[in-house]
Amino acid sequence: MSVKEIIKQIDKLDLSEKLILVEDIWDSIARSNSVLPLYEWQKNELDKRYKEYKNGEQTLHEWNEVHEELRKKYK
């Protein structure tokens, strides 16, 4: 089945069916790619941020606060 045919079939689904499909696709990706590839610069940045966190140099924020700020900013 071609991608265009798949998209046509997806377009016929109800919203709830589309959401379930998306979840199933993500689950499939997670199963097949237990380790996502990172560029060296990404790994370096993550290592740097983790080190700053461990040294108390990073300020952490509660997710609900971050979410609320983003909702206000992009409303």
DSSP file (Angstrom, degrees, kcal/mol; ACC not computed):
  #  RESIDUE AA STRUCTURE BP1 BP2  ACC     N-H-->O    O-->H-N    N-H-->O    O-->H-N    TCO  KAPPA ALPHA  PHI   PSI    X-CA   Y-CA   Z-CA
    1    1 A M              0   0    0      0, 0.0     2,-0.1     0, 0.0     0, 0.0   0.000 360.0 360.0 360.0 134.1    0.0    0.0    0.0
    2    2 A S     >  -     0   0    0      1,-0.1     4,-2.2     4,-0.0     5,-0.2  -0.334 360.0-110.6 -80.2 164.6    1.4    3.4   -0.9
    3    3 A V  H  > S+     0   0    0      1,-0.2     4,-2.6     2,-0.2     5,-0.2   0.896 119.4  54.6 -61.5 -40.5    1.7    6.3    1.4
    4    4 A K  H  > S+     0   0    0      1,-0.2     4,-2.0     2,-0.2    -1,-0.2   0.899 108.5  48.6 -61.8 -39.9   -1.1    8.2   -0.5
    5    5 A E  H  > S+     0   0    0      2,-0.2     4,-2.0     1,-0.2    -1,-0.2   0.892 110.5  51.1 -66.3 -39.4   -3.4    5.2   -0.1
    6    6 A I  H  X S+     0   0    0     -4,-2.2     4,-2.5     1,-0.2    -2,-0.2   0.925 109.2  50.6 -63.4 -44.1   -2.6    5.0    3.6
    7    7 A I  H  X S+     0   0    0     -4,-2.6     4,-2.5     1,-0.2    -1,-0.2   0.892 107.7  53.4 -62.1 -40.2   -3.4    8.7    4.0
    8    8 A K  H  X S+     0   0    0     -4,-2.0     4,-0.7     1,-0.2    -1,-0.2   0.907 110.8  46.9 -60.4 -41.3   -6.7    8.3    2.2
    9    9 A Q  H >< S+     0   0    0     -4,-2.0     3,-0.6     1,-0.2     4,-0.4   0.891 110.9  51.6 -68.2 -39.1   -7.6    5.5    4.6
   10   10 A I  H >< S+     0   0    0     -4,-2.5     3,-1.9     1,-0.2    -2,-0.2   0.904 102.9  59.4 -63.2 -41.1   -6.6    7.6    7.6
   11   11 A D  H 3< S+     0   0    0     -4,-2.5    -1,-0.2     1,-0.3    -2,-0.2   0.756 100.0  58.0 -59.5 -24.4   -8.7   10.5    6.4
   12   12 A K  T << S+     0   0    0     -4,-0.7    -1,-0.3    -3,-0.6    -2,-0.2   0.612  89.1  98.4 -81.1 -12.4  -11.7    8.2    6.6
   13   13 A L  S <  S-     0   0    0     -3,-1.9     2,-0.1    -4,-0.4    -3,-0.0  -0.388  77.7-113.3 -78.1 152.6  -11.2    7.5   10.4
   14   14 A D     >  -     0   0    0      1,-0.1     4,-2.3    -2,-0.1     5,-0.2  -0.368  36.1-104.0 -71.4 162.5  -13.0    9.3   13.2
   15   15 A L  H  > S+     0   0    0      1,-0.2     4,-2.4     2,-0.2     5,-0.2   0.915 122.3  52.2 -57.0 -44.8  -10.9   11.5   15.5
   16   16 A S  H  > S+     0   0    0      1,-0.2     4,-1.9     2,-0.2    -1,-0.2   0.884 109.9  49.3 -62.0 -37.4  -10.8    8.9   18.2
   17   17 A E  H  > S+     0   0    0      2,-0.2     4,-2.2     1,-0.2    -1,-0.2   0.882 109.7  51.9 -67.8 -38.0   -9.6    6.2   15.8
   18   18 A K  H  X S+     0   0    0     -4,-2.3     4,-2.5     2,-0.2    -2,-0.2   0.905 108.8  50.6 -64.1 -41.1   -6.9    8.6   14.5
   19   19 A L  H  X S+     0   0    0     -4,-2.4     4,-2.3     2,-0.2    -2,-0.2   0.904 110.4  48.8 -64.7 -40.9   -5.7    9.2   18.1
   20   20 A I  H  X S+     0   0    0     -4,-1.9     4,-2.5     2,-0.2    -1,-0.2   0.899 110.8  51.8 -64.1 -40.3   -5.5    5.5   18.7
   21   21 A L  H  X S+     0   0    0     -4,-2.2     4,-2.5     2,-0.2    -2,-0.2   0.918 108.6  50.2 -62.0 -44.3   -3.6    5.0   15.5
   22   22 A V  H  X S+     0   0    0     -4,-2.5     4,-2.6     1,-0.2    -2,-0.2   0.926 110.9  49.3 -60.6 -44.5   -1.1    7.7   16.5
   23   23 A E  H  X S+     0   0    0     -4,-2.3     4,-2.5     1,-0.2    -1,-0.2   0.917 110.9  50.0 -60.6 -43.3   -0.6    6.1   19.8
   24   24 A D  H  X S+     0   0    0     -4,-2.5     4,-2.2     2,-0.2    -1,-0.2   0.883 110.1  50.8 -63.7 -38.2   -0.1    2.7   18.1
   25   25 A I  H  X S+     0   0    0     -4,-2.5     4,-2.4     2,-0.2    -2,-0.2   0.935 110.7  48.2 -65.0 -46.0    2.5    4.2   15.8
   26   26 A W  H  X S+     0   0    0     -4,-2.6     4,-2.6     1,-0.2    -2,-0.2   0.914 111.2  51.0 -60.1 -42.7    4.4    5.8   18.6
   27   27 A D  H  X S+     0   0    0     -4,-2.5     4,-2.2     1,-0.2    -1,-0.2   0.900 109.7  50.7 -61.4 -40.5    4.4    2.5   20.5
   28   28 A S  H  X S+     0   0    0     -4,-2.2     4,-2.0     2,-0.2    -1,-0.2   0.901 110.5  48.7 -63.5 -42.4    5.7    0.7   17.4
   29   29 A I  H  X S+     0   0    0     -4,-2.4     4,-1.8     1,-0.2    -2,-0.2   0.920 110.6  51.4 -63.3 -43.3    8.5    3.3   17.1
   30   30 A A  H  < S+     0   0    0     -4,-2.6    -2,-0.2     1,-0.2    -1,-0.2   0.892 110.6  48.5 -62.4 -40.2    9.4    2.9   20.7
   31   31 A R  H  < S+     0   0    0     -4,-2.2     3,-0.4     1,-0.2    -1,-0.2   0.884 116.9  41.2 -67.4 -38.0    9.6   -0.9   20.4
   32   32 A S  H  < S+     0   0    0     -4,-2.0     2,-0.2     1,-0.2    -2,-0.2   0.670 121.2  40.3 -87.3 -16.2   11.8   -0.8   17.3
   33   33 A N     <  +     0   0    0     -4,-1.8    -1,-0.2    -5,-0.2     3,-0.1  -0.610  58.9 164.3-131.9  72.9   14.1    2.0   18.4
   34   34 A S  S    S+     0   0    0     -3,-0.4     2,-0.5    -2,-0.2    -1,-0.1   0.804  78.0  39.6 -63.5 -26.7   14.9    1.5   22.0
   35   35 A V  S    S-     0   0    0     -3,-0.1    -1,-0.2     3,-0.0     3,-0.0  -0.967  81.5-147.7-124.6 116.1   17.8    4.0   21.7
   36   36 A L        -     0   0    0     -2,-0.5     2,-0.1    -3,-0.1    -2,-0.0  -0.607  27.9-109.3 -80.1 139.8   17.3    7.0   19.5
   37   37 A P        -     0   0    0      0, 0.0     2,-0.4     0, 0.0    -1,-0.1  -0.434  34.2-162.2 -70.1 141.0   20.4    8.2   17.7
   38   38 A L        -     0   0    0     -2,-0.1     2,-0.1    -3,-0.0    -3,-0.0  -0.957  18.6-122.1-121.7 142.0   21.9   11.5   19.0
   39   39 A Y     >  -     0   0    0     -2,-0.4     4,-2.2     1,-0.1     3,-0.3  -0.443  33.6-111.2 -70.4 156.9   24.3   13.7   17.2
   40   40 A E  H  > S+     0   0    0      1,-0.2     4,-2.6     2,-0.2     5,-0.2   0.879 118.8  54.2 -59.6 -38.5   27.5   14.3   19.2
   41   41 A W  H  > S+     0   0    0      2,-0.2     4,-2.1     1,-0.2    -1,-0.2   0.853 107.8  50.8 -66.2 -33.1   26.5   17.9   19.8
   42   42 A Q  H  > S+     0   0    0     -3,-0.3     4,-2.5     2,-0.2    -2,-0.2   0.927 110.7  47.8 -68.6 -44.0   23.2   16.8   21.3
   43   43 A K  H  X S+     0   0    0     -4,-2.2     4,-2.7     1,-0.2    -2,-0.2   0.921 111.9  50.7 -61.6 -43.1   24.9   14.3   23.6
   44   44 A N  H  X S+     0   0    0     -4,-2.6     4,-2.5     1,-0.2    -1,-0.2   0.907 110.5  49.0 -60.8 -42.1   27.4   17.0   24.7
   45   45 A E  H  X S+     0   0    0     -4,-2.1     4,-2.5     2,-0.2    -1,-0.2   0.916 112.2  47.7 -65.4 -43.0   24.6   19.5   25.4
   46   46 A L  H  X S+     0   0    0     -4,-2.5     4,-2.5     2,-0.2    -2,-0.2   0.912 112.5  49.5 -63.5 -42.4   22.7   16.9   27.5
   47   47 A D  H  X S+     0   0    0     -4,-2.7     4,-2.4    -5,-0.2    -2,-0.2   0.917 111.5  49.6 -61.5 -42.8   25.8   16.0   29.4
   48   48 A K  H  X S+     0   0    0     -4,-2.5     4,-2.4     1,-0.2    -2,-0.2   0.925 112.5  46.7 -61.9 -46.1   26.6   19.7   30.0
   49   49 A R  H  X S+     0   0    0     -4,-2.5     4,-2.4     2,-0.2    -1,-0.2   0.888 111.7  50.7 -65.7 -39.1   23.0   20.3   31.3
   50   50 A Y  H  X S+     0   0    0     -4,-2.5     4,-2.7     2,-0.2    -1,-0.2   0.916 110.4  49.7 -64.9 -41.9   23.1   17.2   33.5
   51   51 A K  H  X S+     0   0    0     -4,-2.4     4,-1.8     2,-0.2    -2,-0.2   0.918 111.0  49.4 -61.6 -43.8   26.4   18.3   35.0
   52   52 A E  H  <>S+     0   0    0     -4,-2.4     5,-3.2     2,-0.2     6,-0.7   0.902 111.3  50.1 -61.8 -40.7   25.0   21.8   35.7
   53   53 A Y  H ><5S+     0   0    0     -4,-2.4     3,-1.6     4,-0.2    -2,-0.2   0.944 110.3  48.7 -61.2 -48.6   21.9   20.2   37.3
   54   54 A K  H 3<5S+     0   0    0     -4,-2.7    -1,-0.2     1,-0.3    -2,-0.2   0.811 111.2  51.2 -62.8 -30.1   24.1   17.9   39.5
   55   55 A N  T 3<5S-     0   0    0     -4,-1.8    -1,-0.3    -5,-0.2    -2,-0.2   0.384 117.6-112.6 -88.1   3.6   26.2   21.0   40.5
   56   56 A G  T < 5S+     0   0    0     -3,-1.6    -3,-0.2    -4,-0.2    -2,-0.1   0.701  84.5 121.3  75.1  19.5   23.1   23.0   41.5
   57   57 A E      < +     0   0    0     -5,-3.2     2,-0.4    -6,-0.2    -4,-0.2   0.498  55.7  75.4 -93.0  -4.8   23.6   25.4   38.6
   58   58 A Q  S    S-     0   0    0     -6,-0.7     2,-0.6    -5,-0.2    -2,-0.0  -0.880  71.9-139.8-110.1 139.2   20.2   24.7   36.9
   59   59 A T        -     0   0    0     -2,-0.4     2,-0.3     2,-0.0    -6,-0.0  -0.868  21.0-150.6 -95.1 123.5   16.9   26.0   38.1
   60   60 A L        -     0   0    0     -2,-0.6     2,-0.4    -7,-0.1     0, 0.0  -0.677   7.9-157.8 -94.9 150.8   14.2   23.4   37.8
   61   61 A H        -     0   0    0     -2,-0.3     2,-0.1     4,-0.0    -2,-0.0  -0.959  24.2-107.1-128.1 144.4   10.5   24.2   37.2
   62   62 A E     >  -     0   0    0     -2,-0.4     4,-2.1     1,-0.1     3,-0.5  -0.456  29.2-126.2 -66.9 140.8    7.4   22.2   37.8
   63   63 A W  H  > S+     0   0    0      1,-0.2     4,-3.0     2,-0.2     5,-0.2   0.889 108.7  55.5 -58.3 -41.6    5.8   21.0   34.6
   64   64 A N  H  > S+     0   0    0      1,-0.2     4,-2.0     2,-0.2    -1,-0.2   0.851 108.3  49.3 -63.5 -33.0    2.4   22.5   35.4
   65   65 A E  H  > S+     0   0    0     -3,-0.5     4,-2.3     2,-0.2    -1,-0.2   0.919 112.4  46.9 -69.8 -43.4    4.1   25.9   35.8
   66   66 A V  H  X S+     0   0    0     -4,-2.1     4,-2.4     2,-0.2    -2,-0.2   0.926 112.7  50.6 -62.1 -44.5    5.9   25.6   32.5
   67   67 A H  H  X S+     0   0    0     -4,-3.0     4,-2.4     1,-0.2    -2,-0.2   0.920 110.5  48.5 -60.4 -45.9    2.8   24.5   30.7
   68   68 A E  H  X S+     0   0    0     -4,-2.0     4,-2.3    -5,-0.2    -1,-0.2   0.904 110.8  50.6 -63.5 -42.6    0.8   27.4   32.1
   69   69 A E  H  X S+     0   0    0     -4,-2.3     4,-2.5     1,-0.2    -1,-0.2   0.910 111.5  48.2 -62.3 -42.8    3.4   29.9   31.0
   70   70 A L  H  X S+     0   0    0     -4,-2.4     4,-2.4     2,-0.2    -2,-0.2   0.901 109.9  52.0 -64.9 -40.5    3.5   28.5   27.5
   71   71 A R  H  < S+     0   0    0     -4,-2.4     4,-0.3    -5,-0.2    -2,-0.2   0.911 112.5  46.0 -62.4 -41.2   -0.3   28.5   27.3
   72   72 A K  H >< S+     0   0    0     -4,-2.3     3,-0.8     1,-0.2    -2,-0.2   0.923 114.0  48.8 -64.7 -44.0   -0.3   32.2   28.3
   73   73 A K  H 3< S+     0   0    0     -4,-2.5    -2,-0.2     1,-0.2    -1,-0.2   0.875 120.6  33.7 -66.5 -38.8    2.5   33.1   25.9
   74   74 A Y  T 3<        0   0    0     -4,-2.4    -1,-0.2     1,-0.2    -2,-0.2   0.105 360.0 360.0-109.5  22.2    1.0   31.4   22.9
   75   75 A K    <         0   0    0     -3,-0.8    -1,-0.2    -4,-0.3    -2,-0.1   0.472 360.0 360.0 -66.9 360.0   -2.7   31.9   23.5
